[in-house]
């Protein structure tokens, strides 16, 4: 997921996307613990996507406040 794609989302869509990514992160951690994880690089990708969504949500909130 690119930052430009995230910037195009509304606040509600960002919340939904964040919830979706956190759910995926949980599932990936569960798969890793049980030894079923095939693509371990996806854990890092999801973690970075979560950070990206949180950062842009915070920026949008600051813009709305100002």
Beta strands, then each sheet from edge to edge (+ up, - down):
end
